[in-house]
Amino acid sequence: MAQSVSIGDALITYLRENGLEQSVLDVQIEEVWPKVMGDVVNQLTRKVEVKDGVLYVRVNSAALKTQLFENRFELVRKLNEAVGANAIRDCRIRGGCTPLTWSRR
């Protein structure tokens, strides 16, 4: 007798067997960022990207950069929890104040 398998389980198995699971998780992390971090943090975020289990975040605020860095382990935990997997193993925060361009008249 054939064993019944849910579509979700079959899809996860297919992704794992074809080396695509991490790529899907990377995209999911990028999509849940606004929900997990909230409107204010999301507005100050220039870019969120996940590559090979490493979260790269670029922000517009030096204060936010410091705060995210100090709470990076909690950040990783919350994002992994949001996607239901250990998608992120490390976090890199970049950014801060962008230098002003001075011009003479």
C-alpha positions as CSV (number, residue, x, y, z in Angstrom):
1,M,0.0,0.0,0.0
2,A,1.3,3.4,-0.9
3,Q,2.1,5.8,1.9
4,S,0.4,9.2,1.7
5,V,2.6,12.3,1.9
6,S,1.4,15.9,2.2
7,I,2.2,18.3,-0.6
8,G,4.2,20.4,1.9
9,D,6.3,17.5,2.9
10,A,6.9,16.4,-0.7
11,L,8.0,19.9,-1.6
12,I,10.4,20.1,1.3
13,T,11.9,16.8,0.4
14,Y,12.2,17.9,-3.3
15,L,13.9,21.1,-2.2
16,R,16.4,19.3,0.1
17,E,17.2,16.7,-2.5
18,N,17.9,19.3,-5.1
19,G,19.9,21.7,-2.9
20,L,17.3,24.4,-3.0
21,E,16.1,24.6,0.6
22,Q,18.6,27.2,1.7
23,S,17.8,29.5,-1.2
24,V,14.1,29.3,-0.4
25,L,14.8,30.1,3.3
26,D,17.0,33.0,2.3
27,V,14.1,34.6,0.4
28,Q,11.7,33.9,3.2
29,I,14.0,35.7,5.7
30,E,14.1,38.7,3.4
31,E,10.3,38.7,3.2
32,V,9.7,38.4,6.9
33,W,12.2,41.2,7.8
34,P,9.5,44.0,7.9
35,K,7.1,42.0,9.9
36,V,9.6,40.9,12.5
37,M,11.5,44.2,12.8
38,G,8.6,46.6,12.6
39,D,7.9,49.8,10.6
40,V,10.5,52.1,12.1
41,V,13.5,49.7,11.7
42,N,12.2,48.6,8.2
43,Q,12.2,52.3,7.1
44,L,15.8,52.8,8.3
45,T,16.9,49.6,6.5
46,R,18.4,50.1,3.0
47,K,19.0,46.4,2.2
48,V,18.4,43.0,3.7
49,E,20.1,40.0,2.0
50,V,20.8,36.4,3.0
51,K,23.6,34.5,1.3
52,D,24.7,31.0,2.4
53,G,23.1,31.4,5.8
54,V,24.6,34.8,6.5
55,L,22.3,37.8,7.0
56,Y,23.6,41.1,5.6
57,V,21.7,44.2,6.7
58,R,22.5,47.7,5.6
59,V,20.9,50.5,7.6
60,N,20.8,54.3,7.4
61,S,21.4,55.0,11.0
62,A,24.6,54.6,13.1
63,A,22.4,54.2,16.2
64,L,20.3,51.5,14.6
65,K,23.5,49.8,13.4
66,T,24.8,49.7,17.0
67,Q,21.5,48.5,18.4
68,L,21.1,45.7,15.8
69,F,24.7,44.6,16.3
70,E,24.3,44.4,20.1
71,N,21.1,42.4,19.7
72,R,22.3,40.3,16.7
73,F,21.8,36.9,18.4
74,E,18.3,37.7,19.4
75,L,17.7,39.1,15.8
76,V,18.9,35.8,14.3
77,R,16.7,33.8,16.8
78,K,13.6,35.8,15.9
79,L,14.1,35.6,12.2
80,N,14.8,31.9,12.3
81,E,11.7,31.4,14.4
82,A,9.6,33.4,11.9
83,V,10.5,31.0,9.1
84,G,10.5,27.9,11.2
85,A,14.1,26.8,10.4
86,N,17.7,27.6,11.2
87,A,18.1,29.6,8.1
88,I,20.6,32.1,9.5
89,R,23.8,31.2,11.3
90,D,25.5,34.6,11.3
91,C,24.6,38.3,11.0
92,R,26.5,41.2,9.5
93,I,25.3,44.8,10.1
94,R,26.6,47.5,7.8
95,G,25.8,51.2,7.3
96,G,25.4,54.2,9.5
97,C,25.7,57.7,8.4
98,T,26.4,58.3,4.8
99,P,29.0,61.0,4.3
100,L,27.7,64.3,3.0
101,T,28.8,65.6,-0.3
102,W,30.1,69.1,0.1
103,S,30.1,71.5,-2.9
104,R,31.4,75.0,-3.2
105,R,29.5,77.6,-5.1
